[in-house]
Amino acid sequence: MSDSVCISAPGRLCLFGEHQDFLGLSVIACAIDRDIKISATRRTDSFFRIQMPDIGAYDEFDGARELEYLHKRDYIRSAVNVMRRQGLVITRGYDVTIRGTIPINAGTASSSALVVAWVKFLIATQPGEVADSAADIARYAYLAEVVEFQEPGGMMDHYTSSLGGLLHIDCMQPVSVAPLNADLDGFVLGESLVPKDTTSVLQASRMATMAGFKLLARRIPGFDIRTTPLEQAEEFFPEMPPETRRLVRAQFINRDLCRQARHMLQDNHFDSRTFGQMLLEHHARLRDGLRVSHPKLDALIEASLKAGALGGKLNGSGLGGCMFAYAPGCQEQVKQAIDAAGGRGHVVKLRGGVCHVDEH
């Protein structure tokens, strides 16, 4: 085993299915070439000394012990505890530096990429027999980030970062993942530079939506959010409070958009203009139905369209964070338009999942 190791895990774009993975619905997501990178050098003891210069943070602990959490979302320590329960014997210490090019707290899965990279690193460097496929790494990362802290998120981020590429993810347990055939290019990620609160946004969306689903389950025999047509559900919308009705209708429309997009992306019937319009329709449901957009996100999307983009949407839980534009052939012009509108643009490409990398 080498004394030095470097692991890279990508961030992601959610193309379709935003705010639906935690409902057990499907999403379409892709890994992008913005990453979290863990560089580590073997020590002679069982201690980990971890530098995180991007956020000015440091941690130090004995990996041979069950770890206490210093704060909520203490994902480095939670992953150590989770992997120990899975069967790793964590006794080999490392000096670690963690850096990233994924916008932080901006909807591009920086925290999930961190946990995926860290889990991959632990499996690569510690003794013990544990399943180590990309899907297993995604599942461990989900346990460490979401289950350990009883947070409301789904598994989209972990599977996308771990497996990479363009994926259809059916989030109903047990999760199933299928790669999609389309050769997508032309994305520009745009940071709004407006901070967001992912957890509270997801909790509010889930609670109001579930209240509407419970009413429909009482009214429609065999109701299933995955299969019940919108037209059948609409008969009972007048019984819902206006806010719940608005949310539930948007979730039905977004569910159907994701289904349509899957067929287009896997059946070699891809049309770039239709794809762009579908992204804009998804964003409209997020903006007007779920009301999780932000004026800055809307402005960056509008600037992108004026610069030649075919579509775009907010990326992540919303109310700040990032958007992306679909702009094949004019990525650089759209990046400049995002910058001019007060955002920060990045031309991004699809990439593979978590992996070892050569630092030199």
Secondary structure, DSSP 4 states (H G I P E B T S, - for coil): --SEEEEEEEEEEEEE-TTTGGGT-EEEEEEEEEEEEEEEEE-SSSEEEEEETTTTEEEEEETTSPPPPSSTT-HHHHHHHHHHHHT------EEEEEEE-SPTTSSS-HHHHHHHHHHHHHHHHS-S----SHHHHHHHHHIIIIITTT----SHHHHHHHHBSEEEEE-SSSPEEEE-------EEEEE------HHHHHHHHHHHHHHHHHHHHHHSTT--TTTS-HHHHHTTGGGS-HHHHHHHHHHHHHHHHHHHHHHHHHTT---HHHHHHHHHHHHHIIIIIS----HHHHHHHHHHHHTT-SEEEEESS-SSSEEEEE-TT-HHHHHHHHHHTTSEEEEE-B-B-SEE----
